[in-house]
Amino acid sequence: MAHTTSISKKYEAHAKIKIRIYSVPIDLSCKIAESMCAALKPEVKLLNCGEKIEINSLGAVVDIVIHAKDIVSMRAVVGSYMRLVQTAYGCLCA
């Protein structure tokens, strides 16, 4: 018989993600970071009440700070936002 361990849901999860745009000249990198930030911000309004996300850009860096009610929610939110970041970057650099 297999042994399973459950994870308590009373712990919150927090992550800070920094994305630096360096594949293009710095002036264009800054514009791409600002545009990515603007593209991702509307998604924040669609979150469940258990998550909180802050998105900002400073120069050629996009900062994403995620607070989730548990590790399972954190994993889902990080996965979703990384796909959105990849899509936004792909559209902006095409």
Sine and cosine of phi, psi and omega as CSV:
sin_phi,cos_phi,sin_psi,cos_psi,sin_omega,cos_omega
0.00,0.00,0.69,-0.73,-0.04,-1.00
-0.99,0.16,0.55,-0.84,0.05,-1.00
-0.98,-0.18,0.74,-0.67,0.04,-1.00
-0.86,-0.51,0.49,-0.87,0.03,-1.00
-0.84,-0.54,0.76,-0.65,0.04,-1.00
-0.99,-0.12,0.49,-0.87,0.01,-1.00
-0.99,-0.16,0.78,-0.62,0.03,-1.00
-0.89,0.45,0.66,-0.75,-0.02,-1.00
-1.00,-0.03,0.14,0.99,-0.03,-1.00
-0.99,0.12,-0.13,0.99,-0.02,-1.00
-1.00,-0.08,0.69,-0.73,0.08,-1.00
-1.00,0.00,0.36,-0.93,0.01,-1.00
-0.83,-0.56,0.63,-0.78,-0.01,-1.00
-0.72,-0.70,0.62,-0.79,0.05,-1.00
-0.61,-0.79,0.57,-0.82,0.08,-1.00
-0.82,-0.57,0.86,-0.52,-0.05,-1.00
-0.88,-0.47,0.78,-0.63,0.07,-1.00
-0.90,-0.44,0.79,-0.61,0.01,-1.00
-0.88,-0.47,0.89,-0.46,-0.02,-1.00
-0.97,-0.23,0.78,-0.63,0.03,-1.00
-1.00,-0.08,0.93,-0.37,-0.04,-1.00
-0.73,-0.68,0.12,0.99,-0.06,-1.00
-0.99,0.11,-0.08,1.00,-0.01,-1.00
-0.72,-0.70,0.18,-0.98,0.03,-1.00
-0.82,0.57,0.46,-0.89,-0.15,-0.99
-0.86,0.52,-0.64,0.77,-0.01,-1.00
-0.91,0.42,-0.61,0.79,0.06,-1.00
-0.96,0.29,-0.58,0.81,0.05,-1.00
-0.86,0.51,-0.67,0.75,0.01,-1.00
-0.90,0.44,-0.67,0.75,0.02,-1.00
-0.92,0.40,-0.64,0.77,0.04,-1.00
-0.90,0.43,-0.70,0.72,0.02,-1.00
-0.88,0.48,-0.70,0.71,0.03,-1.00
-0.89,0.47,-0.68,0.73,-0.01,-1.00
-0.92,0.39,-0.63,0.78,0.06,-1.00
-0.89,0.46,-0.69,0.73,0.02,-1.00
-0.87,0.50,-0.72,0.69,0.01,-1.00
-0.90,0.44,-0.59,0.81,0.00,-1.00
-0.95,0.32,-0.55,0.84,-0.06,-1.00
-1.00,0.08,-0.45,0.89,-0.08,-1.00
-0.84,0.54,-0.64,0.77,0.01,-1.00
-0.88,0.48,-0.44,0.90,0.01,-1.00
-0.91,0.40,-0.42,0.91,-0.01,-1.00
-0.88,0.48,-0.56,0.83,-0.03,-1.00
-0.93,0.35,-0.29,0.96,-0.07,-1.00
-1.00,-0.07,0.09,1.00,-0.06,-1.00
-0.97,0.24,0.38,-0.92,0.16,-0.99
-0.93,0.36,0.24,-0.97,-0.04,-1.00
-0.94,0.33,-0.23,0.97,-0.04,-1.00
-1.00,0.08,-0.13,0.99,-0.03,-1.00
-0.87,-0.49,0.49,-0.87,0.08,-1.00
-0.68,-0.73,0.75,-0.66,-0.02,-1.00
-0.78,-0.63,0.68,-0.73,0.09,-1.00
-0.88,-0.47,0.75,-0.66,0.01,-1.00
-0.79,-0.62,0.80,-0.60,0.01,-1.00
-0.60,-0.80,0.39,-0.92,0.12,-0.99
-0.82,-0.58,0.60,-0.80,0.06,-1.00
-0.65,-0.76,0.95,-0.32,-0.08,-1.00
0.91,0.42,-0.78,-0.63,-0.03,-1.00
-1.00,-0.09,0.35,0.94,-0.05,-1.00
-0.87,-0.49,0.73,-0.68,0.14,-0.99
-0.97,-0.25,0.83,-0.55,0.05,-1.00
-0.97,-0.23,0.77,-0.63,0.09,-1.00
-0.83,-0.56,0.86,-0.51,0.04,-1.00
-0.91,-0.41,0.82,-0.58,-0.06,-1.00
-0.86,-0.50,0.75,-0.66,0.12,-0.99
-0.86,-0.51,0.83,-0.56,-0.03,-1.00
-0.79,-0.61,0.34,-0.94,-0.05,-1.00
-0.96,0.29,-0.40,0.92,0.03,-1.00
-0.34,-0.94,0.09,-1.00,-0.09,-1.00
-0.93,0.36,-0.52,0.85,0.02,-1.00
-0.91,0.41,-0.71,0.70,0.05,-1.00
-0.90,0.44,-0.64,0.77,0.01,-1.00
-0.86,0.51,-0.73,0.69,-0.01,-1.00
-0.86,0.50,-0.68,0.73,0.00,-1.00
-0.91,0.42,-0.70,0.71,-0.03,-1.00
-0.92,0.39,-0.70,0.72,0.01,-1.00
-0.88,0.48,-0.70,0.71,0.02,-1.00
-0.87,0.49,-0.70,0.71,0.01,-1.00
-0.89,0.45,-0.72,0.69,-0.04,-1.00
-0.94,0.35,-0.54,0.84,0.05,-1.00
-0.93,0.38,-0.59,0.80,0.08,-1.00
-0.92,0.40,-0.65,0.76,0.04,-1.00
-0.90,0.43,-0.65,0.76,0.04,-1.00
-0.88,0.47,-0.71,0.70,0.00,-1.00
-0.88,0.48,-0.68,0.74,0.01,-1.00
-0.91,0.41,-0.73,0.69,0.00,-1.00
-0.88,0.48,-0.72,0.70,0.00,-1.00
-0.89,0.46,-0.69,0.72,0.01,-1.00
-0.87,0.49,-0.65,0.76,0.02,-1.00
-0.93,0.37,-0.66,0.75,-0.05,-1.00
-0.95,0.32,-0.50,0.87,-0.08,-1.00
-0.99,-0.16,0.01,1.00,-0.03,-1.00
-0.96,0.28,0.00,0.00,0.00,0.00
